[in-house]
Amino acid sequence: MTKLLTISTDTDKPCLGRRTLLKGAAAAVAATGVSMNAALAASVAPFGQTGTPTRSTAPLPLGPLPGSRYPDSHLESARKGGPPTFGPPGFPAFAGTMAVERVATGMRWAEGPVYFAAGRYVLFSDIPNNRIMRFSEDDGHLSVYRQPSMNSNGNTIDREGRLITCEHSGRRVTRTELDGSVTIIADKFNGKKLNSPNDAIVTSDGAIWFTDPVYGIGGFYEGVKADPEQEKHNVYRVDPKSGDIKVVVDDFVEPNGIAASPDEKKLYVIDTGFTDGPENPSHIRVFDLDVAGGKISNGKVFAEMPKPSITDGLRTDTAGRVWCSVGWGDPNEDGVRCYSPEGELLGKIHIPETVANLCFGGQQRNRLYICGSSSLYAVYTSVQGAMKP
């Protein structure tokens, strides 16, 4: 039996007339338009490259680099008053029967390694592929830790074992909590977006220090192209208690890698301004570091790089030596350089790719992990890295 819809003419009863139906339909259309406009206003651009796998008909082989023998000729000591020599004298990279190894490959641009001792793994960024990779030291397994990663660049670890990440697409610094949630540490200064945070460290008081060049907003390959909102390219400090962000130095062309001495009395910051013009610097600067006061002073050049090469990242060992990457210029300079605390070049590690950054790892903190362009390399050294900071 079919029921018919009847329209009442009794004014005391609800009436579903033609006008009522039309008004309802118009309201529904209007509401739909508002919802669509709101959705459009909330849309955002995709994060840089979207993880396209790297294909190769001739993959780079893993294991010791071709031609390696003991002592490995990829390790070059710098001797005073004479030509460079290969072998142990004067360069703490040598650890006996060992060689430089390629332990993982297949990235488009590897950057920002950090070692997690509790899990025996290295996390590092593959910036154009918009992912953070994980290399497990115990079995050599390579996997994706996070994707998308907001085109992450530099990574470090804080005193509670949490991951600190600089993100190009997000234009921010984040912390991954122990439960996996992500906390935004810094994304604005004076109400304006940061440029593209690049590298960070955490000092013993919990403060986060990071650099903010413009590389991540220069195009769509390693981030999302955008205009910079910060007038200068600064180095910042985030207060561990208040969360306040302040500029600690503002006279860099392009501040890049950052590290502290093991006693936290020195702060090293790379300037890769040479990428913006031939007259700009390609060097490491060093400052007196006042952790308690949250400031730095007395900046000077620590080491010049051989132009057109630049150094991108650096870390220190327990004796205060500075280990830095080299690349983008003369292929013969591609790799790692080691300097004494006084700035004397001690030696080089030659890598067959441009090197971006590095970190110490291994259970004894004596294995140097090196991010080349498409690969992760490792070499045992005769020193221990200053893991904190």
Secondary structure, DSSP 8 states (H G I E B T S, - for coil): ----------TTS----HHHHHHHHHHHHHHHHHHHHHHHHH-----SS-------SS----EE-TT--SS-TTEEE--TTS--EESSTT-TT--SS---EEEEE--SSEEEEEEETTTTEEEEEETTTTEEEEEETTT--EEEEESS-SSEEEEEE-TTS-EEEEETTTTEEEEE-TTS-EEEEESEETTEE-S----EEE-TTS-EEEE--SGGGSSSSSS------SSSEEEEEE-TTT--EEEEEEEESSEEEEEE-TTSSEEEEEE-GGGG-TTS--EEEEEEEETTTTEEEEEEEEEE--TT-B---EEEBTT--EEEEEBSS-GGG-EEEEE-TTS-EEEEEE-SS-EEEEEEESTTS-EEEEEESSEEEEEE-SS-B----
